[in-house]
Amino acid sequence: MSDDWAVTPTFAQRVGLDPVELPPEARRTLLAVRAAAICFLVLGTLVFAAAAAGNDLRGPALFATGSSAALGLLLICRYERLPRHANRLIALSATLIIAGLTLLQPSVSWRRRTRTSSSRWPVG
């Protein structure tokens, strides 16, 4: 068994419920992972809250909420075992979650607005 396993923090230590003694580099990494996981959880919460406020709790909003929470949990649970390129893929997936959610939202066309007169929109 290698030394890496001897300093692997528990889940409670990873999320900050229990204190953990780590070398400075490992501590910086853990703090960065906590921040990234919090960002994913906030992303999921905001998506869910916005969809609930708009009475639009459908598949895309639920998928975005669930996948954001899953990515945050993946980061917290497996950060020291993920290869370097996986971090970039996880960051890309956050962008794709937002892009997909934006694409799948029902659009409101500016042409549906009620006009006060029969005149045309000003042409610039």
Phi and psi in radians as a Rosetta constraint file:
Dihedral C 1 N 2 CA 2 C 2 CIRCULARHARMONIC -1.467 0.35
Dihedral N 2 CA 2 C 2 N 3 CIRCULARHARMONIC 2.981 0.35
Dihedral C 2 N 3 CA 3 C 3 CIRCULARHARMONIC -1.225 0.35
Dihedral N 3 CA 3 C 3 N 4 CIRCULARHARMONIC -0.384 0.35
Dihedral C 3 N 4 CA 4 C 4 CIRCULARHARMONIC -1.044 0.35
Dihedral N 4 CA 4 C 4 N 5 CIRCULARHARMONIC -0.655 0.35
Dihedral C 4 N 5 CA 5 C 5 CIRCULARHARMONIC -1.253 0.35
Dihedral N 5 CA 5 C 5 N 6 CIRCULARHARMONIC -0.471 0.35
Dihedral C 5 N 6 CA 6 C 6 CIRCULARHARMONIC -1.216 0.35
Dihedral N 6 CA 6 C 6 N 7 CIRCULARHARMONIC -0.472 0.35
Dihedral C 6 N 7 CA 7 C 7 CIRCULARHARMONIC -1.894 0.35
Dihedral N 7 CA 7 C 7 N 8 CIRCULARHARMONIC 0.243 0.35
Dihedral C 7 N 8 CA 8 C 8 CIRCULARHARMONIC -1.278 0.35
Dihedral N 8 CA 8 C 8 N 9 CIRCULARHARMONIC 2.081 0.35
Dihedral C 8 N 9 CA 9 C 9 CIRCULARHARMONIC -1.252 0.35
Dihedral N 9 CA 9 C 9 N 10 CIRCULARHARMONIC 2.698 0.35
Dihedral C 9 N 10 CA 10 C 10 CIRCULARHARMONIC -1.316 0.35
Dihedral N 10 CA 10 C 10 N 11 CIRCULARHARMONIC 3.002 0.35
Dihedral C 10 N 11 CA 11 C 11 CIRCULARHARMONIC -1.091 0.35
Dihedral N 11 CA 11 C 11 N 12 CIRCULARHARMONIC -0.728 0.35
Dihedral C 11 N 12 CA 12 C 12 CIRCULARHARMONIC -1.090 0.35
Dihedral N 12 CA 12 C 12 N 13 CIRCULARHARMONIC -0.625 0.35
Dihedral C 12 N 13 CA 13 C 13 CIRCULARHARMONIC -1.264 0.35
Dihedral N 13 CA 13 C 13 N 14 CIRCULARHARMONIC -0.631 0.35
Dihedral C 13 N 14 CA 14 C 14 CIRCULARHARMONIC -1.101 0.35
Dihedral N 14 CA 14 C 14 N 15 CIRCULARHARMONIC -0.684 0.35
Dihedral C 14 N 15 CA 15 C 15 CIRCULARHARMONIC -1.573 0.35
Dihedral N 15 CA 15 C 15 N 16 CIRCULARHARMONIC -0.024 0.35
Dihedral C 15 N 16 CA 16 C 16 CIRCULARHARMONIC 1.627 0.35
Dihedral N 16 CA 16 C 16 N 17 CIRCULARHARMONIC 0.200 0.35
Dihedral C 16 N 17 CA 17 C 17 CIRCULARHARMONIC -1.378 0.35
Dihedral N 17 CA 17 C 17 N 18 CIRCULARHARMONIC -0.565 0.35
Dihedral C 17 N 18 CA 18 C 18 CIRCULARHARMONIC -2.066 0.35
Dihedral N 18 CA 18 C 18 N 19 CIRCULARHARMONIC 2.555 0.35
Dihedral C 18 N 19 CA 19 C 19 CIRCULARHARMONIC -1.221 0.35
Dihedral N 19 CA 19 C 19 N 20 CIRCULARHARMONIC 2.637 0.35
Dihedral C 19 N 20 CA 20 C 20 CIRCULARHARMONIC -2.439 0.35
Dihedral N 20 CA 20 C 20 N 21 CIRCULARHARMONIC 2.413 0.35
Dihedral C 20 N 21 CA 21 C 21 CIRCULARHARMONIC -1.805 0.35
Dihedral N 21 CA 21 C 21 N 22 CIRCULARHARMONIC 1.990 0.35
Dihedral C 21 N 22 CA 22 C 22 CIRCULARHARMONIC -2.259 0.35
Dihedral N 22 CA 22 C 22 N 23 CIRCULARHARMONIC 2.753 0.35
Dihedral C 22 N 23 CA 23 C 23 CIRCULARHARMONIC -1.087 0.35
Dihedral N 23 CA 23 C 23 N 24 CIRCULARHARMONIC 2.749 0.35
Dihedral C 23 N 24 CA 24 C 24 CIRCULARHARMONIC -0.945 0.35
Dihedral N 24 CA 24 C 24 N 25 CIRCULARHARMONIC -0.748 0.35
Dihedral C 24 N 25 CA 25 C 25 CIRCULARHARMONIC -1.157 0.35
Dihedral N 25 CA 25 C 25 N 26 CIRCULARHARMONIC -0.744 0.35
Dihedral C 25 N 26 CA 26 C 26 CIRCULARHARMONIC -1.152 0.35
Dihedral N 26 CA 26 C 26 N 27 CIRCULARHARMONIC -0.609 0.35
Dihedral C 26 N 27 CA 27 C 27 CIRCULARHARMONIC -1.172 0.35
Dihedral N 27 CA 27 C 27 N 28 CIRCULARHARMONIC -0.739 0.35
Dihedral C 27 N 28 CA 28 C 28 CIRCULARHARMONIC -1.070 0.35
Dihedral N 28 CA 28 C 28 N 29 CIRCULARHARMONIC -0.729 0.35
Dihedral C 28 N 29 CA 29 C 29 CIRCULARHARMONIC -1.107 0.35
Dihedral N 29 CA 29 C 29 N 30 CIRCULARHARMONIC -0.777 0.35
Dihedral C 29 N 30 CA 30 C 30 CIRCULARHARMONIC -1.080 0.35
Dihedral N 30 CA 30 C 30 N 31 CIRCULARHARMONIC -0.722 0.35
Dihedral C 30 N 31 CA 31 C 31 CIRCULARHARMONIC -1.136 0.35
Dihedral N 31 CA 31 C 31 N 32 CIRCULARHARMONIC -0.671 0.35
Dihedral C 31 N 32 CA 32 C 32 CIRCULARHARMONIC -1.150 0.35
Dihedral N 32 CA 32 C 32 N 33 CIRCULARHARMONIC -0.692 0.35
Dihedral C 32 N 33 CA 33 C 33 CIRCULARHARMONIC -1.171 0.35
Dihedral N 33 CA 33 C 33 N 34 CIRCULARHARMONIC -0.706 0.35
Dihedral C 33 N 34 CA 34 C 34 CIRCULARHARMONIC -1.045 0.35
Dihedral N 34 CA 34 C 34 N 35 CIRCULARHARMONIC -0.752 0.35
Dihedral C 34 N 35 CA 35 C 35 CIRCULARHARMONIC -1.109 0.35
Dihedral N 35 CA 35 C 35 N 36 CIRCULARHARMONIC -0.738 0.35
Dihedral C 35 N 36 CA 36 C 36 CIRCULARHARMONIC -1.146 0.35
Dihedral N 36 CA 36 C 36 N 37 CIRCULARHARMONIC -0.730 0.35
Dihedral C 36 N 37 CA 37 C 37 CIRCULARHARMONIC -1.120 0.35
Dihedral N 37 CA 37 C 37 N 38 CIRCULARHARMONIC -0.686 0.35
Dihedral C 37 N 38 CA 38 C 38 CIRCULARHARMONIC -1.105 0.35
Dihedral N 38 CA 38 C 38 N 39 CIRCULARHARMONIC -0.695 0.35
Dihedral C 38 N 39 CA 39 C 39 CIRCULARHARMONIC -1.071 0.35
Dihedral N 39 CA 39 C 39 N 40 CIRCULARHARMONIC -0.755 0.35
Dihedral C 39 N 40 CA 40 C 40 CIRCULARHARMONIC -1.136 0.35
Dihedral N 40 CA 40 C 40 N 41 CIRCULARHARMONIC -0.696 0.35
Dihedral C 40 N 41 CA 41 C 41 CIRCULARHARMONIC -1.185 0.35
Dihedral N 41 CA 41 C 41 N 42 CIRCULARHARMONIC -0.664 0.35
Dihedral C 41 N 42 CA 42 C 42 CIRCULARHARMONIC -1.148 0.35
Dihedral N 42 CA 42 C 42 N 43 CIRCULARHARMONIC -0.710 0.35
Dihedral C 42 N 43 CA 43 C 43 CIRCULARHARMONIC -1.009 0.35
Dihedral N 43 CA 43 C 43 N 44 CIRCULARHARMONIC -0.847 0.35
Dihedral C 43 N 44 CA 44 C 44 CIRCULARHARMONIC -1.097 0.35
Dihedral N 44 CA 44 C 44 N 45 CIRCULARHARMONIC -0.703 0.35
Dihedral C 44 N 45 CA 45 C 45 CIRCULARHARMONIC -1.151 0.35
Dihedral N 45 CA 45 C 45 N 46 CIRCULARHARMONIC -0.747 0.35
Dihedral C 45 N 46 CA 46 C 46 CIRCULARHARMONIC -1.134 0.35
Dihedral N 46 CA 46 C 46 N 47 CIRCULARHARMONIC -0.702 0.35
Dihedral C 46 N 47 CA 47 C 47 CIRCULARHARMONIC -1.075 0.35
Dihedral N 47 CA 47 C 47 N 48 CIRCULARHARMONIC -0.813 0.35
Dihedral C 47 N 48 CA 48 C 48 CIRCULARHARMONIC -1.121 0.35
Dihedral N 48 CA 48 C 48 N 49 CIRCULARHARMONIC -0.766 0.35
Dihedral C 48 N 49 CA 49 C 49 CIRCULARHARMONIC -1.134 0.35
Dihedral N 49 CA 49 C 49 N 50 CIRCULARHARMONIC -0.727 0.35
Dihedral C 49 N 50 CA 50 C 50 CIRCULARHARMONIC -1.161 0.35
Dihedral N 50 CA 50 C 50 N 51 CIRCULARHARMONIC -0.705 0.35
Dihedral C 50 N 51 CA 51 C 51 CIRCULARHARMONIC -1.180 0.35
Dihedral N 51 CA 51 C 51 N 52 CIRCULARHARMONIC -0.694 0.35
Dihedral C 51 N 52 CA 52 C 52 CIRCULARHARMONIC -1.167 0.35
Dihedral N 52 CA 52 C 52 N 53 CIRCULARHARMONIC -0.681 0.35
Dihedral C 52 N 53 CA 53 C 53 CIRCULARHARMONIC -1.150 0.35
Dihedral N 53 CA 53 C 53 N 54 CIRCULARHARMONIC -0.558 0.35
Dihedral C 53 N 54 CA 54 C 54 CIRCULARHARMONIC -1.636 0.35
Dihedral N 54 CA 54 C 54 N 55 CIRCULARHARMONIC 0.216 0.35
Dihedral C 54 N 55 CA 55 C 55 CIRCULARHARMONIC 0.880 0.35
Dihedral N 55 CA 55 C 55 N 56 CIRCULARHARMONIC 0.795 0.35
Dihedral C 55 N 56 CA 56 C 56 CIRCULARHARMONIC -2.293 0.35
Dihedral N 56 CA 56 C 56 N 57 CIRCULARHARMONIC 0.771 0.35
Dihedral C 56 N 57 CA 57 C 57 CIRCULARHARMONIC -1.408 0.35
Dihedral N 57 CA 57 C 57 N 58 CIRCULARHARMONIC 1.389 0.35
Dihedral C 57 N 58 CA 58 C 58 CIRCULARHARMONIC -1.969 0.35
Dihedral N 58 CA 58 C 58 N 59 CIRCULARHARMONIC -2.981 0.35
Dihedral C 58 N 59 CA 59 C 59 CIRCULARHARMONIC -0.933 0.35
Dihedral N 59 CA 59 C 59 N 60 CIRCULARHARMONIC -0.872 0.35
Dihedral C 59 N 60 CA 60 C 60 CIRCULARHARMONIC -1.054 0.35
Dihedral N 60 CA 60 C 60 N 61 CIRCULARHARMONIC -0.731 0.35
Dihedral C 60 N 61 CA 61 C 61 CIRCULARHARMONIC -1.188 0.35
Dihedral N 61 CA 61 C 61 N 62 CIRCULARHARMONIC -0.711 0.35
Dihedral C 61 N 62 CA 62 C 62 CIRCULARHARMONIC -1.206 0.35
Dihedral N 62 CA 62 C 62 N 63 CIRCULARHARMONIC -0.665 0.35
Dihedral C 62 N 63 CA 63 C 63 CIRCULARHARMONIC -1.117 0.35
Dihedral N 63 CA 63 C 63 N 64 CIRCULARHARMONIC -0.775 0.35
Dihedral C 63 N 64 CA 64 C 64 CIRCULARHARMONIC -1.114 0.35
Dihedral N 64 CA 64 C 64 N 65 CIRCULARHARMONIC -0.707 0.35
Dihedral C 64 N 65 CA 65 C 65 CIRCULARHARMONIC -1.124 0.35
Dihedral N 65 CA 65 C 65 N 66 CIRCULARHARMONIC -0.832 0.35
Dihedral C 65 N 66 CA 66 C 66 CIRCULARHARMONIC -1.151 0.35
Dihedral N 66 CA 66 C 66 N 67 CIRCULARHARMONIC -0.728 0.35
Dihedral C 66 N 67 CA 67 C 67 CIRCULARHARMONIC -1.229 0.35
Dihedral N 67 CA 67 C 67 N 68 CIRCULARHARMONIC -0.583 0.35
Dihedral C 67 N 68 CA 68 C 68 CIRCULARHARMONIC -1.134 0.35
Dihedral N 68 CA 68 C 68 N 69 CIRCULARHARMONIC -0.768 0.35
Dihedral C 68 N 69 CA 69 C 69 CIRCULARHARMONIC -1.128 0.35
Dihedral N 69 CA 69 C 69 N 70 CIRCULARHARMONIC -0.692 0.35
Dihedral C 69 N 70 CA 70 C 70 CIRCULARHARMONIC -1.135 0.35
Dihedral N 70 CA 70 C 70 N 71 CIRCULARHARMONIC -0.703 0.35
Dihedral C 70 N 71 CA 71 C 71 CIRCULARHARMONIC -1.177 0.35
Dihedral N 71 CA 71 C 71 N 72 CIRCULARHARMONIC -0.682 0.35
Dihedral C 71 N 72 CA 72 C 72 CIRCULARHARMONIC -1.096 0.35
Dihedral N 72 CA 72 C 72 N 73 CIRCULARHARMONIC -0.722 0.35
Dihedral C 72 N 73 CA 73 C 73 CIRCULARHARMONIC -1.179 0.35
Dihedral N 73 CA 73 C 73 N 74 CIRCULARHARMONIC -0.680 0.35
Dihedral C 73 N 74 CA 74 C 74 CIRCULARHARMONIC -1.055 0.35
Dihedral N 74 CA 74 C 74 N 75 CIRCULARHARMONIC -0.768 0.35
Dihedral C 74 N 75 CA 75 C 75 CIRCULARHARMONIC -1.083 0.35
Dihedral N 75 CA 75 C 75 N 76 CIRCULARHARMONIC -0.804 0.35
Dihedral C 75 N 76 CA 76 C 76 CIRCULARHARMONIC -1.144 0.35
Dihedral N 76 CA 76 C 76 N 77 CIRCULARHARMONIC -0.725 0.35
Dihedral C 76 N 77 CA 77 C 77 CIRCULARHARMONIC -1.409 0.35
Dihedral N 77 CA 77 C 77 N 78 CIRCULARHARMONIC -0.532 0.35
Dihedral C 77 N 78 CA 78 C 78 CIRCULARHARMONIC -2.231 0.35
Dihedral N 78 CA 78 C 78 N 79 CIRCULARHARMONIC 0.312 0.35
Dihedral C 78 N 79 CA 79 C 79 CIRCULARHARMONIC -1.029 0.35
Dihedral N 79 CA 79 C 79 N 80 CIRCULARHARMONIC -0.659 0.35
Dihedral C 79 N 80 CA 80 C 80 CIRCULARHARMONIC -1.353 0.35
Dihedral N 80 CA 80 C 80 N 81 CIRCULARHARMONIC -0.206 0.35
Dihedral C 80 N 81 CA 81 C 81 CIRCULARHARMONIC -1.839 0.35
Dihedral N 81 CA 81 C 81 N 82 CIRCULARHARMONIC -0.086 0.35
Dihedral C 81 N 82 CA 82 C 82 CIRCULARHARMONIC -1.388 0.35
Dihedral N 82 CA 82 C 82 N 83 CIRCULARHARMONIC 2.397 0.35
Dihedral C 82 N 83 CA 83 C 83 CIRCULARHARMONIC -1.195 0.35
Dihedral N 83 CA 83 C 83 N 84 CIRCULARHARMONIC 2.822 0.35
Dihedral C 83 N 84 CA 84 C 84 CIRCULARHARMONIC -1.014 0.35
Dihedral N 84 CA 84 C 84 N 85 CIRCULARHARMONIC -0.723 0.35
Dihedral C 84 N 85 CA 85 C 85 CIRCULARHARMONIC -1.237 0.35
Dihedral N 85 CA 85 C 85 N 86 CIRCULARHARMONIC -0.343 0.35
Dihedral C 85 N 86 CA 86 C 86 CIRCULARHARMONIC -1.148 0.35
Dihedral N 86 CA 86 C 86 N 87 CIRCULARHARMONIC -0.563 0.35
Dihedral C 86 N 87 CA 87 C 87 CIRCULARHARMONIC -1.099 0.35
Dihedral N 87 CA 87 C 87 N 88 CIRCULARHARMONIC -0.701 0.35
Dihedral C 87 N 88 CA 88 C 88 CIRCULARHARMONIC -1.177 0.35
Dihedral N 88 CA 88 C 88 N 89 CIRCULARHARMONIC -0.663 0.35
Dihedral C 88 N 89 CA 89 C 89 CIRCULARHARMONIC -1.168 0.35
Dihedral N 89 CA 89 C 89 N 90 CIRCULARHARMONIC -0.628 0.35
Dihedral C 89 N 90 CA 90 C 90 CIRCULARHARMONIC -1.176 0.35
Dihedral N 90 CA 90 C 90 N 91 CIRCULARHARMONIC -0.715 0.35
Dihedral C 90 N 91 CA 91 C 91 CIRCULARHARMONIC -1.123 0.35
Dihedral N 91 CA 91 C 91 N 92 CIRCULARHARMONIC -0.701 0.35
Dihedral C 91 N 92 CA 92 C 92 CIRCULARHARMONIC -1.101 0.35
Dihedral N 92 CA 92 C 92 N 93 CIRCULARHARMONIC -0.665 0.35
Dihedral C 92 N 93 CA 93 C 93 CIRCULARHARMONIC -1.132 0.35
Dihedral N 93 CA 93 C 93 N 94 CIRCULARHARMONIC -0.575 0.35
Dihedral C 93 N 94 CA 94 C 94 CIRCULARHARMONIC -1.098 0.35
Dihedral N 94 CA 94 C 94 N 95 CIRCULARHARMONIC -0.724 0.35
Dihedral C 94 N 95 CA 95 C 95 CIRCULARHARMONIC -1.126 0.35
Dihedral N 95 CA 95 C 95 N 96 CIRCULARHARMONIC -0.718 0.35
Dihedral C 95 N 96 CA 96 C 96 CIRCULARHARMONIC -1.186 0.35
Dihedral N 96 CA 96 C 96 N 97 CIRCULARHARMONIC -0.573 0.35
Dihedral C 96 N 97 CA 97 C 97 CIRCULARHARMONIC -1.081 0.35
Dihedral N 97 CA 97 C 97 N 98 CIRCULARHARMONIC -0.842 0.35
Dihedral C 97 N 98 CA 98 C 98 CIRCULARHARMONIC -1.147 0.35
Dihedral N 98 CA 98 C 98 N 99 CIRCULARHARMONIC -0.759 0.35
Dihedral C 98 N 99 CA 99 C 99 CIRCULARHARMONIC -1.112 0.35
Dihedral N 99 CA 99 C 99 N 100 CIRCULARHARMONIC -0.759 0.35
Dihedral C 99 N 100 CA 100 C 100 CIRCULARHARMONIC -1.139 0.35
Dihedral N 100 CA 100 C 100 N 101 CIRCULARHARMONIC -0.721 0.35
Dihedral C 100 N 101 CA 101 C 101 CIRCULARHARMONIC -1.132 0.35
Dihedral N 101 CA 101 C 101 N 102 CIRCULARHARMONIC -0.707 0.35
Dihedral C 101 N 102 CA 102 C 102 CIRCULARHARMONIC -1.137 0.35
Dihedral N 102 CA 102 C 102 N 103 CIRCULARHARMONIC -0.728 0.35
Dihedral C 102 N 103 CA 103 C 103 CIRCULARHARMONIC -1.155 0.35
Dihedral N 103 CA 103 C 103 N 104 CIRCULARHARMONIC -0.625 0.35
Dihedral C 103 N 104 CA 104 C 104 CIRCULARHARMONIC -1.551 0.35
Dihedral N 104 CA 104 C 104 N 105 CIRCULARHARMONIC -0.032 0.35
Dihedral C 104 N 105 CA 105 C 105 CIRCULARHARMONIC -1.323 0.35
Dihedral N 105 CA 105 C 105 N 106 CIRCULARHARMONIC 2.526 0.35
Dihedral C 105 N 106 CA 106 C 106 CIRCULARHARMONIC -1.142 0.35
Dihedral N 106 CA 106 C 106 N 107 CIRCULARHARMONIC 2.391 0.35
Dihedral C 106 N 107 CA 107 C 107 CIRCULARHARMONIC -1.683 0.35
Dihedral N 107 CA 107 C 107 N 108 CIRCULARHARMONIC 2.608 0.35
Dihedral C 107 N 108 CA 108 C 108 CIRCULARHARMONIC -1.933 0.35
Dihedral N 108 CA 108 C 108 N 109 CIRCULARHARMONIC 1.999 0.35
Dihedral C 108 N 109 CA 109 C 109 CIRCULARHARMONIC -1.346 0.35
Dihedral N 109 CA 109 C 109 N 110 CIRCULARHARMONIC 2.492 0.35
Dihedral C 109 N 110 CA 110 C 110 CIRCULARHARMONIC -1.206 0.35
Dihedral N 110 CA 110 C 110 N 111 CIRCULARHARMONIC -0.293 0.35
Dihedral C 110 N 111 CA 111 C 111 CIRCULARHARMONIC -1.331 0.35
Dihedral N 111 CA 111 C 111 N 112 CIRCULARHARMONIC -0.276 0.35
Dihedral C 111 N 112 CA 112 C 112 CIRCULARHARMONIC -1.419 0.35
Dihedral N 112 CA 112 C 112 N 113 CIRCULARHARMONIC -0.142 0.35
Dihedral C 112 N 113 CA 113 C 113 CIRCULARHARMONIC -1.092 0.35
Dihedral N 113 CA 113 C 113 N 114 CIRCULARHARMONIC 2.560 0.35
Dihedral C 113 N 114 CA 114 C 114 CIRCULARHARMONIC -1.395 0.35
Dihedral N 114 CA 114 C 114 N 115 CIRCULARHARMONIC 2.359 0.35
Dihedral C 114 N 115 CA 115 C 115 CIRCULARHARMONIC -1.684 0.35
Dihedral N 115 CA 115 C 115 N 116 CIRCULARHARMONIC 2.562 0.35
Dihedral C 115 N 116 CA 116 C 116 CIRCULARHARMONIC -1.470 0.35
Dihedral N 116 CA 116 C 116 N 117 CIRCULARHARMONIC -0.354 0.35
Dihedral C 116 N 117 CA 117 C 117 CIRCULARHARMONIC -2.421 0.35
Dihedral N 117 CA 117 C 117 N 118 CIRCULARHARMONIC 3.070 0.35
Dihedral C 117 N 118 CA 118 C 118 CIRCULARHARMONIC -1.526 0.35
Dihedral N 118 CA 118 C 118 N 119 CIRCULARHARMONIC 0.093 0.35
Dihedral C 118 N 119 CA 119 C 119 CIRCULARHARMONIC -1.209 0.35
Dihedral N 119 CA 119 C 119 N 120 CIRCULARHARMONIC 2.749 0.35
Dihedral C 119 N 120 CA 120 C 120 CIRCULARHARMONIC -1.391 0.35
Dihedral N 120 CA 120 C 120 N 121 CIRCULARHARMONIC 2.833 0.35
Dihedral C 120 N 121 CA 121 C 121 CIRCULARHARMONIC -1.154 0.35
Dihedral N 121 CA 121 C 121 N 122 CIRCULARHARMONIC 2.535 0.35
Dihedral C 121 N 122 CA 122 C 122 CIRCULARHARMONIC -1.098 0.35
Dihedral N 122 CA 122 C 122 N 123 CIRCULARHARMONIC 2.408 0.35
Dihedral C 122 N 123 CA 123 C 123 CIRCULARHARMONIC -1.753 0.35
Dihedral N 123 CA 123 C 123 N 124 CIRCULARHARMONIC 2.249 0.35
